[in-house]
């Protein structure tokens, strides 16, 4: 069995190979493995006993599923199959049982589902303009080996499944070989970023909205609310800047995770494409058939003065508008989970609670449920995607209105980043506070939920509050971290 062991002991259960290794910080492990290519780092940079306990680092996937314009490609070849069916088939092909005593992600797929994946699930209009470039609807690497970190107990393991080999003895041989390669690489002190991330001043950034046009978009959404079309919708502005030649997204991510540590940070790299996320919001977790989602609705800026900071938090808790917004999304998510969970199992353990992060206070709720027999983690994702906290309610009409007022695709923003384990474990964030690096440019969005009680000027200011920590990270000199 793969239970707790002495450091250095090799374990197998069937074809799985597990080795506990000496503790090192996850971001150092990520830097050392990065030269092997296709880095995926699910990073609980803000440690927490439940929300930020585990981090995962992996590289060099044996396969990659990319969905572009509704067509699926496995390792670069068009499959000719429905993308969501293809993903479900791949997850079944490489499935394995969970092993006790280990972090719950024990190899599987890691990547992102863009906001536009929603158009593979529902009939929703796609804006003509590509806001951040040609971002796929789905990009997932399939990883047969992962370094898993328990940040509460300061323990780390290399977990290796041996895929894509089919024969059990061949799988075990590959699992051992791959684990040895990863362990050897971790022992090399080659952890400096490949290139620089020089400061980018605010004057270099442009937005798809001026303040007046953003406030007009908010007013348009309020009109739809008063007309009875929706209860709320999320509207975002997109900021974009050209990058200096040789700019290294990983060096930027080190600055971002330091300045804006969050429980659901992530860094993904594929060729010249990279995502750097410091999201505080869990979208969906599935573990042992138990489902959890944690919507965030309600935001107020932090203050350096403790008394002022406390007043800001209390005002947020007392906000009628923010509380109503949060409860509406809880109702939406209860409905989404009820489509795939056992009757009467959907609960709300926490409703409109305050959580504080580096730059902002948030109002957060939690909704849980138990999967119905026959449903998988992927079924949960498809039932709830995209997250209600970043669309609105009712969801489909809100998405139509978002397309109308924003007039361009969102890409990764308000999609999800995370993992789908071969053991049917899933953990994903809502891709907010997320920077896309593509074609020599960096871009990110900042938005907020609009209700009948919204003030357009205040909503615009909220987007600036949310963007602040990212802009500050771009302005900083390179960190001395690895």
Secondary structure, 3 states (H helix, E strand, C coil): CCCCCCCCCEEEECCEEEEEECCCCHHHHHHHHHHHCCCEEEECCCCCCCCCCEEEEECCCCEEEEEECCEEEECCEECCCCHHHHHHHHHHHCCCCCCCCCCCCCCEEEEEECHHHHHHHCCCCCCCECCCCCCCCEEEEEECEEEEEECCCCEEEEEECCCCCCCHHHHHHHHHHHHHHHHHHHCCCCCCCCCCCCCCCHHHCEECCCHHHHHHHHHHHHHHHHCCCCCEEEEEEEEEEECCCCCCHHHHHHHHHHHCCCCEEEEEEECCEEEEEEECCEEEEEECCEEEECCEEEEEECCCCHHHHHHHHHHHHHCHHHHHHHHHHHHHHHHHHHCCECCCCCEEEEEEEEEECCCEEEEEEEEEEEECCCCCHHHHHHHHCCCHHHCEECHHHHHHHHHHHHCECCCCCCCEEEEEECCCCEEEEECCCEEEEECCEEEEEEEEEECCCCCHHHHHHHHHHHHHHHHHHHHCCCCCCC
